[in-house]
Amino acid sequence: MSDNIVHVTDATFETEVLQSEIPVLLDFWAPWCGPCKMIAPVLDELATELAGQVKIAKINVDDNQAVPAQFGVRGIPTLIIFKDGQALATKVGALAKNQLAAFVNASIA
């Protein structure tokens, strides 16, 4: 697990994500989710490569139900990019690194 990834809860979501000074890519995941495990190393790499430009955060949907419900998350992994307190873009499912990087870059440009 990368040191550059922030673990968010329902309680810390507003502070860590909505009030973040930089855009946030929030990964809705669960420990039992296979595709979530597949994209975890990709998120680790992006967290390192984009440090200071984008905050990579994860929220466990089993332990935190308010935030996923607020954003209508039905399948995981769901990735939502937040900027200035707003949800800008959403992708559902595991993405290859180049797809994920393109998704982030398009959203924060």
All heavy atoms as an XYZ file, in Angstrom:
816
protein
N       0.849     -1.190      0.000
C       0.000      0.000      0.000
C       0.886      1.243      0.000
O       1.794      1.353      0.791
C      -0.885     -0.048      1.249
C      -1.872      1.086      1.354
S      -3.289      1.022      0.239
C      -3.922     -0.605      0.482
N       0.570      2.154     -0.878
C       1.370      3.363     -1.011
C       1.134      4.315      0.166
O       0.009      4.441      0.646
C       1.002      4.071     -2.314
O       1.573      5.348     -2.360
N       2.186      4.994      0.579
C       2.048      6.013      1.617
C       1.309      7.227      1.081
O       0.870      8.083      1.838
C       3.435      6.466      2.107
C       4.135      5.360      2.866
O       3.452      4.436      3.342
O       5.367      5.419      2.969
N       1.203      7.313     -0.248
C       0.551      8.461     -0.870
C      -0.956      8.295     -0.983
O      -1.629      9.179     -1.490
C       1.136      8.709     -2.265
C       2.585      9.134     -2.198
O       2.969      9.899     -1.322
N       3.407      8.646     -3.092
N      -1.481      7.148     -0.537
C      -2.924      6.931     -0.613
C      -3.555      7.229      0.741
O      -3.068      6.778      1.776
C      -3.249      5.499     -1.083
C      -2.817      5.367     -2.546
C      -4.740      5.196     -0.919
C      -3.204      4.077     -3.215
N      -4.628      8.009      0.713
C      -5.325      8.412      1.923
C      -6.538      7.510      2.106
O      -7.294      7.296      1.159
C      -5.800      9.881      1.790
C      -6.549     10.322      3.023
C      -4.638     10.800      1.496
N      -6.711      6.987      3.312
C      -7.902      6.176      3.593
C      -8.960      7.075      4.214
O      -8.730      7.701      5.233
C      -7.550      4.984      4.483
C      -6.784      3.962      3.712
N      -7.393      2.924      3.051
C      -5.466      3.874      3.416
C      -6.474      2.231      2.406
N      -5.289      2.788      2.613
N     -10.103      7.127      3.537
C     -11.182      8.034      3.908
C     -12.313      7.231      4.538
O     -12.557      6.094      4.157
C     -11.689      8.766      2.633
C     -12.866      9.657      2.926
C     -10.567      9.569      1.999
N     -13.006      7.848      5.490
C     -14.200      7.255      6.096
C     -15.358      8.227      5.893
O     -15.157      9.372      5.462
C     -13.998      7.032      7.609
O     -13.824      8.314      8.231
C     -12.792      6.147      7.895
N     -16.573      7.780      6.245
C     -17.717      8.699      6.189
C     -17.412      9.958      6.996
O     -17.764     11.064      6.601
C     -18.979      8.023      6.767
C     -19.580      6.982      5.816
O     -19.283      7.011      4.607
O     -20.360      6.141      6.295
N     -16.721      9.778      8.131
C     -16.441     10.898      9.039
C     -15.398     11.868      8.476
O     -15.469     13.071      8.742
C     -15.977     10.367     10.388
N     -14.424     11.353      7.701
C     -13.343     12.227      7.217
C     -13.534     12.662      5.767
O     -12.734     13.429      5.236
C     -11.973     11.526      7.334
O     -11.971     10.354      6.500
C     -11.657     11.149      8.768
N     -14.599     12.173      5.125
C     -14.817     12.449      3.697
C     -14.829     13.945      3.381
O     -14.154     14.404      2.464
C     -16.135     11.796      3.226
C     -16.556     12.198      1.849
C     -15.911     11.673      0.736
C     -17.586     13.107      1.647
C     -16.287     12.054     -0.544
C     -17.959     13.481      0.374
C     -17.305     12.951     -0.723
N     -15.584     14.703      4.160
C     -15.697     16.137      3.855
C     -14.336     16.825      3.932
O     -13.958     17.576      3.036
C     -16.704     16.809      4.797
C     -16.937     18.246      4.382
C     -18.133     18.894      5.066
O     -19.039     18.182      5.540
O     -18.141     20.123      5.109
N     -13.594     16.551      4.996
C     -12.285     17.185      5.176
C     -11.284     16.735      4.126
O     -10.607     17.554      3.503
C     -11.720     16.828      6.568
O     -12.733     17.059      7.525
C     -10.512     17.654      6.906
N     -11.172     15.406      3.931
C     -10.142     14.852      3.051
C     -10.450     15.037      1.564
O      -9.541     15.164      0.752
C      -9.955     13.356      3.328
C      -9.294     13.050      4.644
C      -7.807     13.351      4.663
O      -7.237     13.771      3.628
O      -7.195     13.170      5.722
N     -11.726     14.997      1.204
C     -12.092     15.013     -0.217
C     -12.705     16.347     -0.630
O     -12.165     17.049     -1.484
C     -13.047     13.840     -0.557
C     -13.477     13.895     -2.019
C     -12.381     12.506     -0.241
N     -13.817     16.722     -0.018
C     -14.519     17.929     -0.456
C     -13.728     19.202     -0.185
O     -13.802     20.153     -0.963
C     -15.899     18.013      0.209
C     -16.855     16.868     -0.134
C     -18.212     17.089      0.521
C     -17.013     16.687     -1.642
N     -12.950     19.224      0.904
C     -12.190     20.432      1.235
C     -10.736     20.360      0.766
O      -9.937     21.243      1.096
C     -12.246     20.682      2.743
C     -13.644     20.979      3.233
C     -13.748     21.073      4.750
O     -12.754     21.036      5.466
N     -14.967     21.194      5.233
N     -10.400     19.348     -0.017
C      -9.017     19.198     -0.484
C      -8.616     20.364     -1.380
O      -9.419     20.847     -2.181
C      -8.878     17.883     -1.264
O      -7.577     17.787     -1.819
N      -7.370     20.781     -1.236
C      -6.840     21.881     -2.059
C      -6.563     21.431     -3.495
O      -6.501     22.250     -4.401
C      -5.509     22.376     -1.459
C      -5.583     22.714      0.006
C      -5.683     24.208      0.232
O      -4.973     24.950     -0.434
O      -6.490     24.616      1.081
N      -6.356     20.123     -3.672
C      -6.067     19.579     -4.997
C      -7.154     18.563     -5.362
O      -7.862     18.073     -4.479
C      -4.663     18.922     -5.055
C      -4.534     17.786     -4.037
C      -3.562     19.968     -4.871
C      -3.221     17.008     -4.142
N      -7.312     18.250     -6.645
C      -8.319     17.255     -7.030
C      -8.067     15.914     -6.341
O      -6.931     15.574     -6.022
C      -8.132     17.118     -8.542
C      -7.457     18.383     -8.968
C      -6.598     18.797     -7.799
N      -9.151     15.169     -6.133
C      -9.075     13.877     -5.443
C      -9.692     12.797     -6.327
O     -10.786     12.974     -6.853
C      -9.849     13.916     -4.099
C      -9.792     12.561     -3.400
C      -9.299     15.011     -3.193
N      -8.970     11.699     -6.486
C      -9.526     10.508     -7.130
C      -9.903      9.566     -5.991
O      -9.035      9.089     -5.266
C      -8.503      9.841     -8.049
C      -8.926      8.482     -8.621
C     -10.149      8.616     -9.518
C      -7.790      7.845     -9.398
N     -11.208      9.349     -5.802
C     -11.678      8.496     -4.707
C     -12.097      7.140     -5.256
O     -12.930      7.049     -6.150
C     -12.857      9.166     -3.982
C     -13.397      8.427     -2.758
C     -12.323      8.212     -1.695
C     -14.576      9.182     -2.164
N     -11.479      6.105     -4.707
C     -11.742      4.719     -5.089
C     -12.681      4.100     -4.057
O     -12.330      3.994     -2.891
C     -10.404      3.965     -5.134
C     -10.560      2.467     -5.340
O     -11.565      2.044     -5.929
O      -9.658      1.720     -4.911
N     -13.889      3.733     -4.509
C     -14.837      3.015     -3.653
C     -14.527      1.537     -3.826
O     -14.609      1.018     -4.937
C     -16.274      3.309     -4.088
C     -16.695      4.734     -3.848
C     -16.353      5.738     -4.742
C     -17.430      5.080     -2.720
C     -16.741      7.060     -4.526
C     -17.825      6.392     -2.495
C     -17.481      7.387     -3.395
N     -14.172      0.849     -2.748
C     -13.681     -0.526     -2.851
C     -14.140     -1.350     -1.650
O     -14.721     -0.822     -0.710
C     -12.149     -0.520     -2.915
C     -11.523     -0.214     -1.589
C     -11.497      0.996     -0.962
C     -10.902     -1.142     -0.703
N     -10.875      0.875      0.265
C     -10.505     -0.431      0.453
C     -10.636     -2.503     -0.768
C      -9.869     -1.033      1.523
C      -9.995     -3.097      0.307
C      -9.620     -2.361      1.436
N     -13.856     -2.647     -1.710
C     -14.077     -3.552     -0.578
C     -13.027     -4.650     -0.646
O     -12.552     -5.002     -1.730
C     -15.476     -4.157     -0.637
N     -12.646     -5.205      0.512
C     -11.580     -6.222      0.551
C     -11.892     -7.483     -0.259
O     -10.981     -8.136     -0.748
C     -11.465     -6.569      2.043
C     -12.101     -5.437      2.772
C     -13.121     -4.833      1.848
N     -13.167     -7.808     -0.433
C     -13.561     -9.034     -1.144
C     -13.675     -8.832     -2.654
O     -13.947     -9.767     -3.394
C     -14.899     -9.550     -0.597
C     -15.926     -8.457     -0.478
C     -16.232     -7.748      0.651
C     -16.761     -7.919     -1.519
N     -17.197     -6.805      0.369
C     -17.539     -6.893     -0.950
C     -16.915     -8.205     -2.874
C     -18.464     -6.147     -1.685
C     -17.832     -7.459     -3.611
C     -18.594     -6.442     -3.009
N     -13.472     -7.615     -3.135
C     -13.705     -7.276     -4.548
C     -12.456     -7.557     -5.387
O     -11.430     -6.905     -5.207
C     -14.100     -5.805     -4.615
S     -13.990     -5.051     -6.238
N     -12.551     -8.541     -6.296
C     -11.418     -8.907     -7.157
C     -10.899     -7.772     -8.021
O      -9.707     -7.466     -8.018
N     -11.789     -7.102     -8.807
C     -11.321     -5.980     -9.642
C     -10.701     -4.850     -8.817
O      -9.795     -4.165     -9.284
C     -12.591     -5.509    -10.360
C     -13.490     -6.714    -10.359
C     -13.183     -7.456     -9.081
N     -11.170     -4.668     -7.581
C     -10.586     -3.640     -6.701
C      -9.123     -3.975     -6.419
O      -8.261     -3.095     -6.409
C     -11.344     -3.554     -5.376
S     -13.082     -3.111     -5.546
N      -8.865     -5.268     -6.187
C      -7.490     -5.704     -5.925
C      -6.629     -5.530     -7.175
O      -5.437     -5.235     -7.076
C      -7.477     -7.164     -5.484
C      -8.066     -7.376     -4.107
C      -8.071     -8.844     -3.736
C      -8.772     -9.055     -2.412
N      -9.201    -10.418     -2.217
N      -7.240     -5.719     -8.356
C      -6.488     -5.569     -9.608
C      -6.018     -4.135     -9.826
O      -4.922     -3.910    -10.319
C      -7.348     -5.991    -10.811
C      -7.497     -7.499    -10.944
S      -8.718     -7.988    -12.201
C      -8.521     -6.795    -13.490
N      -6.852     -3.148     -9.476
C      -6.452     -1.758     -9.735
C      -5.647     -1.149     -8.591
O      -5.072     -0.082     -8.760
C      -7.645     -0.841    -10.089
C      -8.617     -0.702     -8.919
C      -8.320     -1.287    -11.355
C      -9.573      0.465     -9.096
N      -5.582     -1.829     -7.440
C      -4.841     -1.269     -6.300
C      -3.390     -0.904     -6.644
O      -2.948      0.205     -6.330
C      -4.914     -2.206     -5.102
N      -2.622     -1.810     -7.328
C      -1.237     -1.432     -7.658
C      -1.161     -0.252     -8.628
O      -0.238      0.557     -8.557
C      -0.650     -2.692     -8.304
C      -1.657     -3.769     -8.152
C      -2.948     -3.169     -7.711
N      -2.151     -0.140     -9.512
C      -2.192      0.981    -10.468
C      -2.425      2.283     -9.709
O      -1.767      3.300     -9.972
C      -3.310      0.757    -11.515
C      -3.457      1.957    -12.427
C      -3.029     -0.500    -12.327
N      -3.330      2.248     -8.744
C      -3.588      3.441     -7.934
C      -2.355      3.820     -7.127
O      -2.046      5.007     -6.986
C      -4.784      3.204     -7.006
C      -6.137      3.107     -7.708
C      -7.207      2.626     -6.742
C      -6.534      4.429     -8.335
N      -1.638      2.814     -6.618
C      -0.392      3.080     -5.883
C       0.604      3.820     -6.775
O       1.226      4.797     -6.352
C       0.254      1.775     -5.403
C      -0.481      1.159     -4.214
O      -1.291      1.860     -3.577
O      -0.232     -0.019     -3.924
N       0.755      3.336     -8.007
C       1.702      3.970     -8.941
C       1.288      5.399     -9.255
O       2.114      6.309     -9.252
C       1.781      3.168    -10.245
C       2.530      1.859    -10.119
C       2.513      1.067    -11.425
O       2.584      1.693    -12.501
O       2.429     -0.171    -11.359
N      -0.002      5.585     -9.539
C      -0.485      6.933     -9.860
C      -0.344      7.869     -8.668
O      -0.018      9.032     -8.834
C      -1.948      6.891    -10.311
C      -2.196      6.398    -11.729
C      -3.687      6.355    -12.021
C      -1.492      7.261    -12.764
N      -0.568      7.343     -7.465
C      -0.442      8.167     -6.263
C       0.978      8.710     -6.138
O       1.189      9.855     -5.747
C      -0.817      7.361     -5.025
N       1.951      7.879     -6.500
C       3.348      8.300     -6.453
C       3.654      9.283     -7.577
O       4.244     10.335     -7.358
C       4.269      7.064     -6.550
O       3.935      6.169     -5.494
C       5.725      7.454     -6.422
N       3.199      8.940     -8.793
C       3.509      9.775     -9.964
C       2.826     11.131     -9.918
O       3.366     12.124    -10.402
C       3.090      9.045    -11.249
C       3.973      7.838    -11.558
C       3.409      6.971    -12.677
O       2.571      7.454    -13.458
O       3.821      5.793    -12.754
N       1.626     11.176     -9.355
C       0.845     12.415     -9.363
C       0.844     13.119     -8.009
O       0.045     14.023     -7.778
C      -0.605     12.111     -9.787
C      -0.778     11.515    -11.179
C      -2.212     11.086    -11.421
C      -0.336     12.499    -12.252
N       1.737     12.710     -7.111
C       1.803     13.319     -5.778
C       1.913     14.829     -5.905
O       2.715     15.337     -6.681
C       2.991     12.751     -5.003
N       1.079     15.533     -5.153
C       1.090     16.997     -5.196
C       0.131     17.567     -6.226
O      -0.268     18.723     -6.127
N      -0.256     16.754     -7.224
C      -1.198     17.225     -8.253
C      -2.596     16.685     -8.007
O      -3.589     17.369     -8.218
C      -0.754     16.767     -9.640
C       0.608     17.264    -10.072
C       1.058     16.520    -11.323
O       0.375     16.520    -12.332
N       2.193     15.851    -11.239
N      -2.642     15.414     -7.588
C      -3.914     14.735     -7.334
C      -3.757     13.904     -6.067
O      -2.734     13.257     -5.882
C      -4.289     13.786     -8.507
C      -5.574     13.026     -8.206
C      -4.421     14.546     -9.801
N      -4.780     13.938     -5.225
C      -4.789     13.077     -4.032
C      -5.535     11.804     -4.408
O      -6.632     11.864     -4.953
C      -5.515     13.794     -2.895
C      -5.518     13.011     -1.596
C      -6.459     13.611     -0.552
C      -5.981     14.922      0.007
N      -6.847     15.413      1.105
N      -4.915     10.658     -4.159
C      -5.579      9.377     -4.386
C      -6.100      8.904     -3.032
O      -5.337      8.824     -2.067
C      -4.624      8.320     -4.977
C      -3.886      8.859     -6.212
C      -5.378      7.021     -5.280
C      -4.618      8.870     -7.504
N      -7.404      8.628     -2.981
C      -8.025      8.222     -1.723
C      -8.873      6.979     -1.952
O      -9.335      6.728     -3.061
C      -8.887      9.363     -1.181
N      -9.052      6.200     -0.885
C      -9.864      4.980     -0.949
C     -10.877      5.012      0.179
O     -10.561      5.473      1.269
C      -8.979      3.735     -0.781
C      -7.954      3.559     -1.878
C      -7.015      2.407     -1.579
C      -7.565      1.089     -2.016
N      -7.091      0.594     -3.288
N     -12.074      4.500     -0.109
C     -13.080      4.364      0.936
C     -13.666      2.960      0.866
O     -14.071      2.498     -0.209
C     -14.169      5.460      0.847
C     -15.120      5.385      2.044
C     -14.918      5.412     -0.480
C     -15.981      6.626      2.232
N     -13.638      2.272      1.992
C     -14.143      0.901      2.083
C     -15.667      0.965      2.209
O     -16.189      1.488      3.188
C     -13.515      0.214      3.297
C     -13.946     -1.235      3.438
O     -15.057     -1.610      3.115
N     -13.028     -2.041      3.942
N     -16.381      0.437      1.188
C     -17.841      0.546      1.163
C     -18.519     -0.357      2.187
O     -19.686     -0.152      2.520
C     -18.423      0.270     -0.248
C     -17.906      1.290     -1.253
C     -18.114     -1.141     -0.716
N     -17.804     -1.361      2.692
C     -18.380     -2.219      3.736
C     -18.431     -1.472      5.072
O     -19.376     -1.610      5.832
C     -17.554     -3.496      3.928
C     -17.752     -4.483      2.779
O     -18.689     -4.288      1.980
O     -16.969     -5.433      2.684
N     -17.389     -0.683      5.335
C     -17.281      0.013      6.618
C     -17.931      1.392      6.611
O     -18.181      1.975      7.661
C     -15.808      0.182      7.009
C     -15.101     -1.157      7.159
O     -15.787     -2.178      7.338
O     -13.865     -1.178      7.078
N     -18.133      1.946      5.421
C     -18.653      3.311      5.287
C     -19.784      3.292      4.265
O     -19.529      3.117      3.082
C     -17.543      4.252      4.805
C     -16.351      4.237      5.748
O     -16.367      4.890      6.770
N     -15.331      3.467      5.418
N     -21.018      3.498      4.735
C     -22.133      3.403      3.805
C     -22.744      4.742      3.396
O     -23.404      4.832      2.379
C     -23.191      2.461      4.370
C     -22.832      1.048      3.977
C     -23.001      0.013      5.059
O     -23.808      0.166      5.948
N     -22.218     -1.039      4.972
N     -22.510      5.792      4.156
C     -23.142      7.080      3.862
C     -22.617      7.696      2.565
O     -23.401      8.107      1.703
C     -22.944      8.051      5.023
N     -21.291      7.752      2.409
C     -20.714      8.392      1.216
C     -21.057      7.625     -0.067
O     -21.521      8.238     -1.027
C     -19.189      8.604      1.379
C     -18.560      9.069      0.080
C     -18.910      9.605      2.498
N     -20.875      6.289     -0.101
C     -21.273      5.569     -1.315
C     -22.749      5.790     -1.670
O     -23.083      5.980     -2.843
C     -20.999      4.101     -0.982
C     -19.936      4.162      0.074
C     -20.206      5.408      0.856
N     -23.629      5.818     -0.661
C     -25.057      6.047     -0.909
C     -25.290      7.452     -1.467
O     -26.081      7.649     -2.384
C     -25.854      5.847      0.380
N     -24.560      8.414     -0.931
C     -24.699      9.817     -1.361
C     -24.389      9.972     -2.851
O     -25.000     10.785     -3.532
C     -23.739     10.667     -0.519
C     -23.832     12.151     -0.732
C     -22.826     12.909      0.135
O     -22.263     12.369      1.085
N     -22.597     14.150     -0.191
N     -23.438      9.171     -3.350
C     -23.040      9.287     -4.752
C     -23.584      8.157     -5.621
O     -23.148      7.984     -6.753
C     -21.509      9.398     -4.845
C     -21.016     10.689     -4.270
C     -20.566     10.747     -2.969
C     -21.089     11.867     -5.001
C     -20.172     11.944     -2.405
C     -20.697     13.072     -4.453
C     -20.236     13.108     -3.156
N     -24.527      7.392     -5.082
C     -25.192      6.360     -5.866
C     -24.278      5.242     -6.331
O     -24.475      4.689     -7.414
N     -23.281      4.910     -5.520
C     -22.349      3.848     -5.902
C     -23.047      2.498     -5.761
O     -23.481      2.127     -4.678
C     -21.069      3.900     -5.023
C     -20.179      2.693     -5.287
C     -20.320      5.200     -5.272
N     -23.154      1.775     -6.896
C     -23.827      0.480     -6.876
C     -22.872     -0.663     -7.174
O     -23.093     -1.786     -6.743
C     -24.971      0.476     -7.896
C     -26.122      1.310     -7.424
C     -27.309      1.231     -8.372
N     -28.397      2.080     -7.893
C     -28.457      3.387     -8.067
N     -27.491      4.014     -8.710
N     -29.465      4.083     -7.617
N     -21.836     -0.394     -7.939
C     -20.843     -1.415     -8.269
C     -19.472     -0.920     -7.872
O     -19.237      0.282     -7.843
N     -18.597     -1.858     -7.544
C     -17.225     -1.455     -7.218
C     -16.252     -2.270     -8.063
O     -16.602     -3.384     -8.469
C     -16.924     -1.609     -5.706
C     -17.229     -3.017     -5.218
C     -17.641     -0.551     -4.910
C     -16.807     -3.291     -3.799
N     -15.078     -1.763     -8.369
C     -14.636     -0.432     -7.953
C     -15.346      0.682     -8.728
O     -15.590      0.546     -9.917
C     -13.144     -0.442     -8.296
C     -13.022     -1.421     -9.434
C     -14.073     -2.464     -9.169
N     -15.691      1.739     -8.014
C     -16.165      2.972     -8.636
C     -15.131      4.035     -8.305
O     -14.705      4.152     -7.163
C     -17.550      3.393     -8.090
O     -18.523      2.450     -8.544
C     -17.949      4.781     -8.579
N     -14.715      4.770     -9.323
C     -13.725      5.838     -9.152
C     -14.401      7.164     -9.476
O     -14.968      7.321    -10.558
C     -12.547      5.612    -10.104
C     -11.837      4.270     -9.896
C     -11.058      3.877    -11.124
C     -10.932      4.332     -8.688
N     -14.353      8.085     -8.543
C     -14.944      9.409     -8.756
C     -13.865     10.459     -8.529
O     -13.134     10.400     -7.543
C     -16.140      9.672     -7.813
C     -17.229      8.609     -8.015
C     -16.715     11.078     -8.054
C     -18.457      8.773     -7.119
N     -13.797     11.403     -9.463
C     -12.855     12.520     -9.303
C     -13.609     13.714     -8.745
O     -14.663     14.095     -9.266
C     -12.200     12.882    -10.645
C     -11.320     11.709    -11.073
C     -11.404     14.180    -10.527
C     -10.449     11.952    -12.242
N     -13.064     14.248     -7.664
C     -13.637     15.433     -7.022
C     -12.677     16.596     -7.202
O     -11.470     16.437     -7.076
C     -13.823     15.191     -5.518
C     -14.881     14.180     -5.197
C     -14.563     12.832     -5.147
C     -16.187     14.569     -4.947
C     -15.532     11.885     -4.842
C     -17.160     13.622     -4.652
C     -16.839     12.282     -4.605
N     -13.253     17.759     -7.492
C     -12.441     18.971     -7.596
C     -13.274     20.118     -7.042
O     -14.448     20.262     -7.417
C     -12.072     19.220     -9.065
C     -11.077     20.344     -9.262
C     -10.678     20.411    -10.727
C      -9.740     21.554    -11.003
N      -9.459     21.664    -12.433
N     -12.690     20.909     -6.163
C     -13.395     22.038     -5.547
C     -14.714     21.615     -4.924
O     -15.726     22.304     -5.059
C     -13.615     23.157     -6.585
C     -12.310     23.641     -7.194
O     -11.292     23.685     -6.465
O     -12.291     23.962     -8.396
N     -14.729     20.438     -4.290
C     -15.915     19.992     -3.581
C     -17.007     19.387     -4.450
O     -18.077     19.060     -3.960
N     -16.745     19.236     -5.739
C     -17.748     18.697     -6.658
C     -17.270     17.388     -7.274
O     -16.086     17.251     -7.601
C     -18.002     19.691     -7.816
C     -18.484     21.047     -7.370
C     -19.880     20.998     -6.779
O     -20.767     20.337     -7.297
N     -20.064     21.681     -5.657
N     -18.200     16.456     -7.478
C     -17.883     15.225     -8.204
C     -17.898     15.558     -9.689
O     -18.910     16.004    -10.222
C     -18.919     14.151     -7.886
N     -16.744     15.392    -10.355
C     -16.608     15.787    -11.762
C     -16.861     14.656    -12.734
O     -17.451     14.851    -13.776
C     -15.171     16.262    -12.030
C     -14.717     17.594    -11.513
C     -13.348     17.914    -12.065
C     -15.689     18.675    -11.905
N     -16.323     13.478    -12.411
C     -16.371     12.369    -13.376
C     -16.350     11.060    -12.622
O     -15.778     10.969    -11.539
C     -15.175     12.462    -14.317
N     -16.980     10.044    -13.214
C     -17.084      8.730    -12.576
C     -16.747      7.637    -13.572
O     -17.140      7.721    -14.741
C     -18.532      8.498    -12.071
O     -18.881      9.560    -11.196
C     -18.661      7.178    -11.342
N     -16.037      6.639    -13.112
C     -15.779      5.422    -13.897
C     -16.074      4.237    -12.989
O     -15.726      4.253    -11.821
C     -14.313      5.322    -14.327
C     -13.919      6.277    -15.416
C     -13.999      5.597    -16.759
C     -13.386      6.493    -17.819
N     -14.077      6.483    -19.058
N     -16.703      3.217    -13.553
C     -16.993      2.000    -12.797
C     -16.227      0.854    -13.424
O     -16.214      0.712    -14.651
C     -18.508      1.690    -12.795
C     -18.791      0.412    -12.007
C     -19.287      2.858    -12.206
N     -15.585      0.049    -12.573
C     -14.852     -1.113    -13.065
C     -13.357     -0.876    -13.068
O     -12.890      0.249    -12.940
N     -12.617     -1.974    -13.212
C     -11.157     -1.901    -13.219
C     -10.681     -1.332    -14.555
O     -11.178     -1.711    -15.611
C     -10.564     -3.283    -12.993
N      -9.736     -0.416    -14.494
C      -9.169      0.193    -15.694
C      -7.682     -0.130    -15.759
O      -7.035     -0.270    -14.727
C      -9.309      1.719    -15.636
C     -10.723      2.291    -15.514
C     -10.645      3.796    -15.332
C     -11.546      1.968    -16.739
N      -7.165     -0.209    -16.965
C      -5.722     -0.335    -17.144
C      -5.080      0.994    -16.739
O      -5.744      2.031    -16.722
C      -5.397     -0.663    -18.598
N      -3.774      0.958    -16.449
C      -3.103      2.170    -15.969
C      -3.229      3.325    -16.963
O      -3.506      4.450    -16.565
C      -1.629      1.882    -15.688
C      -0.935      3.092    -15.094
C       0.495      2.838    -14.745
C       1.105      4.113    -14.206
N       2.539      4.033    -14.067
N      -3.048      3.044    -18.261
C      -3.118      4.144    -19.230
C      -4.529      4.733    -19.288
O      -4.702      5.937    -19.436
C      -2.636      3.700    -20.625
C      -3.441      2.553    -21.204
O      -4.173      1.860    -20.501
N      -3.290      2.330    -22.493
N      -5.564      3.889    -19.127
C      -6.946      4.386    -19.121
C      -7.203      5.227    -17.876
O      -7.844      6.281    -17.949
C      -7.935      3.210    -19.118
C      -7.917      2.371    -20.383
C      -8.781      1.121    -20.208
O      -8.562      0.347    -19.280
N      -9.740      0.942    -21.079
N      -6.708      4.742    -16.749
C      -6.905      5.458    -15.493
C      -6.175      6.802    -15.512
O      -6.728      7.824    -15.114
C      -6.420      4.590    -14.331
C      -6.862      4.987    -12.934
C      -8.357      5.180    -12.838
C      -6.416      3.941    -11.925
N      -4.955      6.802    -16.008
C      -4.184      8.047    -16.102
C      -4.882      9.038    -17.033
O      -4.971     10.230    -16.730
C      -2.768      7.760    -16.594
N      -5.414      8.549    -18.150
C      -6.121      9.412    -19.109
C      -7.383      9.990    -18.467
O      -7.702     11.171    -18.643
C      -6.463      8.634    -20.374
N      -8.100      9.154    -17.720
C      -9.313      9.591    -17.013
C      -8.983     10.711    -16.021
O      -9.638     11.757    -16.004
C      -9.929      8.384    -16.306
C     -11.027      8.697    -15.331
C     -12.204      9.307    -15.750
C     -10.911      8.354    -13.989
C     -13.227      9.578    -14.846
C     -11.932      8.621    -13.086
C     -13.087      9.235    -13.520
N      -7.934     10.527    -15.251
C      -7.527     11.534    -14.266
C      -7.090     12.809    -14.972
O      -7.545     13.901    -14.638
C      -6.381     10.996    -13.367
C      -5.800     12.102    -12.496
C      -6.884      9.836    -12.503
N      -6.204     12.667    -15.961
C      -5.674     13.845    -16.638
C      -6.765     14.643    -17.355
O      -6.754     15.867    -17.341
C      -4.578     13.451    -17.626
C      -3.323     12.996    -16.880
O      -3.018     13.481    -15.801
N      -2.605     12.051    -17.456
N      -7.729     13.965    -17.958
C      -8.828     14.651    -18.647
C      -9.690     15.418    -17.650
O     -10.187     16.494    -17.958
C      -9.677     13.643    -19.420
N      -9.840     14.871    -16.474
C     -10.719     15.479    -15.483
C     -10.082     16.668    -14.768
O     -10.786     17.576    -14.339
C     -11.136     14.446    -14.448
O     -11.775     13.358    -15.078
N      -8.765     16.633    -14.603
C      -8.126     17.687    -13.819
C      -7.488     18.778    -14.684
O      -7.041     19.782    -14.188
C      -7.053     17.130    -12.856
C      -5.914     16.486    -13.626
C      -7.682     16.159    -11.872
C      -4.718     16.157    -12.761
N      -7.485     18.557    -15.990
C      -6.824     19.519    -16.891
C      -7.534     20.872    -16.855
O      -8.713     20.954    -16.624
C      -6.812     18.979    -18.307
